[in-house]
Amino acid sequence: MNIGIEGMAVWGQDLLIPRRTIRVVGTGATTLSCVRAMVVDAVQSGFNVLVSADCCAGRAQAPQDANLYNTQQKYAYVGDADEILV
């Protein structure tokens, strides 16, 4: 089952924990804010997080690359969709 989660701290846990979800894949249009917030919330809730870099976007490439690098260093595995959705 695929479920979109934004603001996981608010309602994502109630939706995912009863389904025994262990892994969350992050995607989105604004990596700096929405995707990063979801990733941090998911990690703090105990989920294993993967971010699909080719399914995320930012306003400019340099900040986008920096945010994906920071996300991988601190919180989640970052890869392309064909790599992580096997």
C-alpha distances in whole Angstrom, upper triangle without the diagonal:
4,6,10,12,16,19,17,20,20,17,14,15,15,12,10,13,13,9,11,10,13,12,11,12,15,16,18,21,23,23,26,25,21,20,22,22,18,19,22,20,17,20,22,19,19,16,16,16,16,17,17,21,21,18,20,24,27,30,32,31,33,32,28,29,31,28,25,28,28,25,25,28,27,23,21,21,21,21,20,17,18,19,16,13,15
4,7,10,13,16,15,18,18,15,13,14,15,11,10,14,14,11,13,11,13,11,10,9,11,12,14,18,20,20,23,21,18,16,19,19,15,16,19,18,15,18,20,18,18,15,15,14,14,15,14,18,18,15,17,20,23,26,28,28,30,28,25,26,28,24,22,25,26,22,22,26,25,21,19,19,19,18,17,14,16,17,14,12,15
4,6,10,13,11,15,15,12,9,12,12,9,9,12,13,11,13,11,13,12,9,10,11,12,13,16,18,18,21,19,15,14,17,16,13,14,17,15,13,17,18,16,17,14,15,14,14,15,15,18,19,15,16,19,22,25,28,27,29,27,24,26,27,23,22,25,25,21,22,25,24,20,18,19,19,20,19,16,19,20,17,15,18
4,7,10,10,13,13,11,9,12,13,10,10,14,16,14,16,13,15,13,10,9,9,9,10,13,15,15,18,16,12,11,14,13,10,12,15,14,12,16,18,16,17,15,16,14,14,13,14,16,17,13,14,16,19,22,24,24,26,24,21,23,24,21,20,23,23,19,21,24,22,19,17,18,18,19,18,16,19,20,17,15,19
4,6,6,10,10,8,6,9,11,9,9,13,15,14,15,13,14,12,9,10,9,10,10,13,14,14,16,14,10,10,12,10,7,10,12,10,9,13,14,13,15,13,14,12,13,13,15,17,18,15,14,17,19,21,24,24,26,23,20,23,23,19,19,22,21,17,19,22,20,17,16,18,18,19,19,17,21,21,18,17,21
4,6,9,9,9,8,11,13,12,12,15,18,17,19,16,17,15,12,12,10,10,10,12,12,12,14,11,7,8,10,8,6,10,11,9,10,14,14,14,16,14,16,14,15,14,16,17,19,15,14,16,17,19,22,23,24,21,19,21,21,18,18,21,20,17,19,22,20,17,16,19,18,20,20,19,23,23,20,20,24
4,5,6,7,7,10,12,12,13,15,17,18,19,17,17,16,13,14,12,13,13,14,14,14,14,11,8,10,10,7,6,10,10,8,9,13,12,12,15,14,17,15,17,16,18,20,21,18,17,18,19,21,24,25,25,22,20,23,22,18,19,22,20,17,20,22,19,16,17,20,20,22,23,22,26,26,23,23,26
4,5,5,4,6,9,9,9,11,14,15,15,13,14,13,11,13,11,13,14,17,16,15,16,13,10,11,11,8,6,9,9,6,7,10,10,9,12,11,14,12,15,15,18,20,22,19,18,20,21,23,26,26,27,24,22,24,23,19,19,22,20,17,19,21,18,15,15,18,19,21,22,21,25,24,21,21,24
4,6,6,7,9,11,11,12,15,17,17,15,16,16,14,16,15,17,17,19,18,17,17,14,12,13,13,9,8,10,9,6,8,10,9,8,12,12,15,15,17,18,21,22,25,22,21,22,23,25,28,28,28,25,24,25,24,21,21,23,21,18,20,22,18,16,17,20,21,24,26,25,28,27,24,24,27
4,6,8,9,10,12,13,15,17,18,17,18,18,16,18,17,18,18,20,19,19,19,16,14,15,15,12,11,13,13,9,11,14,13,11,15,15,18,18,20,20,23,25,27,23,22,24,24,26,29,30,31,27,26,28,27,23,24,26,24,21,24,25,22,19,20,23,24,27,28,26,30,30,26,26,29
4,6,6,7,9,11,12,14,15,14,16,16,14,16,16,18,18,20,20,20,21,18,15,16,17,13,11,14,14,11,11,15,14,11,15,14,17,17,19,20,22,24,26,23,22,24,25,28,30,31,32,29,27,29,28,25,25,27,25,22,24,26,23,20,20,23,24,26,27,25,28,28,25,24,27
4,5,5,6,8,11,11,12,11,13,13,11,13,13,15,16,19,19,18,20,17,14,14,15,12,9,12,12,9,8,12,12,9,12,11,14,13,16,17,19,21,23,20,20,22,23,26,29,29,30,27,25,27,26,23,22,25,23,20,21,24,21,17,17,20,21,23,24,22,25,25,21,21,24
4,5,5,6,8,10,10,9,11,12,11,14,15,18,19,22,22,21,22,19,17,16,17,14,11,13,13,9,8,11,11,7,10,10,13,14,17,18,21,23,26,23,22,25,26,29,32,32,32,29,27,28,28,24,24,26,24,21,22,24,21,18,18,20,22,24,25,24,26,26,22,22,24
4,6,6,7,9,11,11,13,15,14,17,18,20,21,24,24,24,25,22,19,19,20,17,14,16,17,13,12,15,14,11,13,13,16,17,20,21,24,26,28,25,25,27,29,32,34,35,35,32,30,32,31,28,27,29,28,24,26,28,25,21,21,24,25,27,28,26,29,28,25,24,26
4,6,7,7,10,9,12,13,12,15,16,18,19,22,23,23,24,22,18,18,19,17,14,16,17,14,12,15,15,12,14,13,16,16,18,20,21,24,26,23,23,26,27,30,33,33,34,31,29,30,31,27,26,29,27,24,25,27,25,21,21,22,24,25,26,23,26,26,22,21,24
4,6,5,7,5,8,10,9,12,14,17,19,22,23,22,24,21,18,17,18,17,13,14,15,13,10,13,14,10,11,10,12,13,15,17,19,22,24,21,22,25,27,30,32,32,33,30,28,29,29,25,24,26,25,22,23,25,22,19,18,19,21,23,23,21,23,23,19,18,21
4,5,5,6,8,11,11,15,17,20,22,25,25,24,26,24,21,20,20,18,15,16,16,13,11,13,13,9,10,9,12,14,17,19,22,25,27,24,25,28,30,33,35,35,35,33,30,31,31,27,26,28,27,23,24,25,23,19,19,21,23,25,26,24,26,25,21,21,23
4,5,8,11,13,14,18,20,22,24,28,28,27,29,27,24,23,24,22,18,19,20,17,15,17,17,13,14,13,16,18,20,22,24,28,29,27,27,30,33,36,38,38,39,36,33,34,34,31,29,31,30,27,27,29,27,23,22,24,26,27,28,26,28,27,24,22,24
4,5,9,11,12,15,18,20,23,26,27,26,28,27,23,22,23,22,18,19,20,18,15,17,18,14,14,12,15,16,18,20,22,26,27,24,25,29,31,35,37,36,37,35,32,33,33,30,28,30,29,26,26,28,26,22,21,22,24,25,25,23,24,24,21,19,21
4,6,9,11,15,18,21,23,27,28,26,28,27,24,22,23,22,18,18,19,17,14,15,16,13,12,10,12,14,17,20,22,25,27,25,26,29,31,35,37,36,37,34,31,32,32,29,27,29,28,24,24,26,24,20,19,20,23,24,25,22,24,23,19,18,20
4,6,8,11,14,17,20,23,24,23,25,23,20,18,19,19,15,15,16,14,11,13,14,11,10,8,9,11,13,16,18,21,23,21,22,25,28,31,33,32,33,31,28,28,29,25,23,25,25,21,21,23,21,17,16,17,19,20,21,19,21,20,16,15,17
4,7,10,13,17,20,24,24,22,24,23,20,18,18,18,15,13,15,14,10,10,13,10,8,5,6,9,11,14,17,20,22,20,21,25,27,31,32,31,31,29,26,26,27,24,21,23,22,19,18,20,18,15,13,14,17,18,20,18,20,18,14,14,16
4,7,10,13,17,20,21,19,21,20,18,15,16,16,13,11,13,13,9,10,13,11,9,6,5,6,7,11,13,16,18,17,18,21,24,27,28,27,28,26,23,23,23,21,18,20,19,16,15,18,16,13,11,11,13,14,16,14,16,15,11,11,13
4,6,10,13,17,17,15,18,17,14,12,13,13,9,8,11,11,7,9,12,11,10,7,6,5,6,8,11,14,16,14,15,18,20,24,25,24,25,23,20,21,21,18,16,18,18,14,14,17,16,12,10,11,12,13,14,13,15,15,11,11,14
4,7,10,14,15,13,16,16,13,10,12,13,10,9,12,12,10,11,15,14,14,10,9,6,5,5,7,10,12,10,11,15,17,21,22,21,22,21,17,18,19,16,14,16,16,13,13,16,16,12,9,9,10,10,11,9,12,12,9,9,12
4,7,11,11,9,12,12,10,6,8,10,7,7,10,11,9,11,14,14,15,12,11,7,6,5,6,9,11,8,8,12,14,18,19,18,20,17,14,15,16,13,11,14,14,11,12,15,14,11,9,10,9,11,11,10,14,14,11,12,15
4,7,9,8,11,12,9,6,9,11,9,9,13,14,13,15,18,18,18,15,14,11,9,6,6,7,8,5,5,8,11,15,17,16,18,16,13,14,16,13,11,15,15,12,14,17,17,14,12,12,10,11,11,10,13,14,12,12,16
4,6,6,10,10,7,6,9,11,10,11,14,15,15,17,19,19,21,18,18,14,13,9,9,9,10,6,5,7,9,12,14,15,17,15,12,14,16,13,12,16,16,14,16,19,19,16,15,15,13,14,13,13,16,17,16,16,20
4,6,9,9,8,8,11,12,12,14,16,17,18,20,22,22,24,21,21,17,16,12,12,11,11,8,6,5,7,9,12,13,15,13,11,14,15,13,13,17,17,15,18,21,20,19,17,18,16,16,15,15,18,20,19,19,23
4,6,6,6,6,8,10,11,12,14,16,17,18,20,21,23,21,21,17,16,13,13,11,12,10,7,6,5,8,10,12,13,11,9,12,13,10,11,15,15,13,16,19,18,17,16,18,15,17,16,17,21,21,20,21,24
4,6,6,5,6,9,10,10,12,14,15,16,18,19,21,19,18,14,13,10,11,9,11,10,6,6,6,9,11,11,12,9,7,10,10,7,8,11,11,9,12,15,15,13,13,14,12,14,14,15,19,19,18,19,23
4,7,7,6,8,11,11,12,14,16,16,18,20,21,20,20,16,16,13,14,12,15,14,10,9,7,9,11,12,12,8,7,10,9,6,9,11,10,10,13,15,14,14,14,16,14,17,18,19,22,22,21,22,26
4,6,5,6,9,10,11,12,14,15,16,18,20,19,19,16,16,14,15,14,17,15,11,11,9,11,14,15,15,12,11,14,13,10,12,14,13,12,15,17,15,14,15,18,16,19,20,20,24,24,22,23,27
4,6,5,6,9,10,11,12,14,15,16,19,17,18,14,15,12,14,14,16,13,10,11,11,13,16,17,18,14,13,15,15,12,13,16,15,12,16,18,16,15,15,17,16,18,18,18,22,22,20,21,25
4,5,5,6,9,10,10,12,14,15,17,15,15,11,11,8,10,11,13,10,8,9,10,13,15,15,16,14,11,13,13,10,10,13,12,10,12,15,14,12,11,13,12,14,15,15,19,19,16,18,21
4,5,5,6,9,10,11,12,14,15,14,14,11,12,10,12,12,15,13,10,12,12,14,16,16,16,13,11,13,12,8,9,11,10,7,11,12,11,9,10,13,12,15,16,17,21,20,18,19,23
4,5,5,6,8,10,11,12,14,14,15,12,13,12,15,15,18,16,13,14,14,17,19,19,19,16,15,17,15,12,13,15,13,10,14,15,13,11,12,15,15,18,20,20,23,23,20,21,25
4,6,5,6,9,10,10,12,11,12,9,11,10,13,14,17,14,13,14,15,18,20,20,21,18,16,18,17,13,13,16,14,11,14,16,14,11,11,14,14,17,18,17,21,21,18,18,22
4,5,5,6,9,10,11,9,9,7,8,8,11,13,16,14,12,15,16,19,20,20,20,17,15,16,15,12,11,13,12,8,10,12,10,7,7,10,11,14,16,16,19,18,15,17,20
4,5,5,6,9,10,10,11,9,11,12,15,16,19,18,16,17,18,21,22,22,21,18,17,18,16,13,13,14,12,9,11,12,9,7,9,12,14,17,19,20,23,22,19,20,23
4,6,5,6,9,9,11,10,13,13,17,18,21,19,17,19,20,23,24,24,24,21,20,21,20,16,16,18,15,12,15,16,13,10,12,15,16,19,21,21,24,23,20,21,24
4,5,5,6,5,8,7,10,11,15,17,20,18,17,19,20,24,25,25,25,22,20,21,20,17,16,18,16,12,14,16,13,9,10,13,14,17,19,19,22,20,17,18,21
4,5,5,5,7,7,10,12,16,17,21,19,18,21,22,25,26,25,25,22,20,20,19,16,15,16,14,11,12,13,10,7,8,11,14,17,19,20,22,20,17,19,21
4,5,7,10,10,14,15,19,21,24,22,21,23,24,27,28,27,27,24,23,23,21,18,18,19,16,14,15,15,12,9,11,15,17,21,23,23,26,24,21,22,25
4,6,9,10,14,16,20,22,25,23,22,24,25,28,30,29,29,26,25,25,24,21,20,21,19,16,17,18,15,12,13,16,19,21,24,23,26,24,21,22,24
4,7,9,13,16,19,21,24,23,22,25,26,30,31,30,30,27,25,25,24,21,20,21,19,16,16,17,14,11,12,14,17,20,23,22,24,23,19,20,22
4,6,10,12,16,18,21,20,19,23,24,28,29,28,28,26,23,23,23,20,18,19,18,15,15,16,14,10,10,12,15,17,19,18,21,19,15,16,18
4,7,10,13,16,19,18,18,21,23,27,28,26,26,24,22,21,21,18,16,17,16,13,12,14,12,9,7,9,12,14,16,16,18,16,12,14,16
4,7,10,13,15,14,14,18,19,23,24,22,23,21,18,18,18,15,13,14,14,10,10,12,11,7,5,7,9,11,13,13,16,14,11,12,15
4,7,9,12,12,12,15,18,21,22,20,21,19,16,16,17,14,11,13,13,10,9,12,12,9,5,5,6,8,10,10,12,10,7,9,12
4,6,9,8,8,12,14,18,18,17,17,16,13,13,14,11,8,11,12,8,8,12,12,10,7,6,5,6,8,8,12,11,8,10,14
4,6,5,7,10,13,17,17,15,17,16,13,13,15,13,10,12,14,11,11,15,16,13,10,9,6,5,5,5,9,9,7,9,12
4,5,5,8,11,14,14,12,13,13,9,9,12,10,7,10,12,10,10,14,15,14,11,10,6,6,5,7,10,10,10,12,15
4,6,8,11,14,14,12,15,15,11,11,14,13,11,13,16,14,14,18,19,18,15,13,10,8,5,7,9,10,11,12,15
4,7,11,14,15,14,16,16,12,13,16,14,12,15,17,14,15,19,19,17,15,14,11,10,8,7,11,12,12,12,15
4,7,11,12,11,13,12,9,10,13,11,9,13,14,12,14,17,18,16,14,14,11,11,10,10,14,15,14,15,18
4,7,8,8,11,10,7,10,12,10,10,14,15,14,16,18,19,18,17,17,13,14,13,14,17,18,17,18,22
4,6,7,9,7,5,9,10,9,10,13,14,14,16,18,19,19,18,18,15,16,16,17,20,21,20,22,25
4,7,9,8,7,11,12,12,13,16,17,17,19,21,22,22,21,22,19,20,19,20,24,24,24,25,29
4,6,6,6,9,10,11,12,15,16,17,19,20,22,22,21,22,18,19,19,21,23,24,24,26,29
4,6,5,6,9,10,10,12,14,15,16,18,20,20,20,19,16,16,16,18,21,21,22,24,26
4,5,5,6,9,10,11,12,14,16,17,18,20,19,19,16,17,18,20,23,23,23,26,28
4,5,5,6,9,10,10,12,14,15,16,17,18,18,15,17,18,20,23,23,23,25,28
4,5,5,6,9,10,11,12,14,16,16,15,16,12,14,14,17,20,19,19,21,24
4,5,5,6,9,10,11,12,14,15,14,14,11,12,13,16,19,18,18,21,23
4,6,5,6,9,10,10,12,14,14,14,12,14,16,19,22,20,20,23,26
4,5,5,6,9,10,11,11,12,13,11,13,15,17,20,19,19,21,24
4,5,5,6,9,10,10,9,10,7,9,11,14,17,16,15,18,21
4,5,5,6,9,10,10,10,8,11,13,16,19,17,16,20,22
4,5,5,6,8,9,11,10,13,16,19,21,19,18,21,24
4,6,5,5,6,8,8,11,14,16,19,17,15,18,21
4,6,6,5,5,6,9,13,15,17,15,14,17,19
4,6,7,8,9,13,16,19,21,18,17,20,22
4,7,9,11,15,18,20,22,20,18,21,23
4,7,9,13,16,18,20,18,16,18,21
4,6,10,13,14,17,14,12,15,17
4,7,10,12,14,11,9,12,14
4,7,9,12,10,8,12,14
4,7,8,6,6,10,12
4,6,5,6,9,11
4,5,5,6,8
4,6,6,7
4,6,6
4,6
4
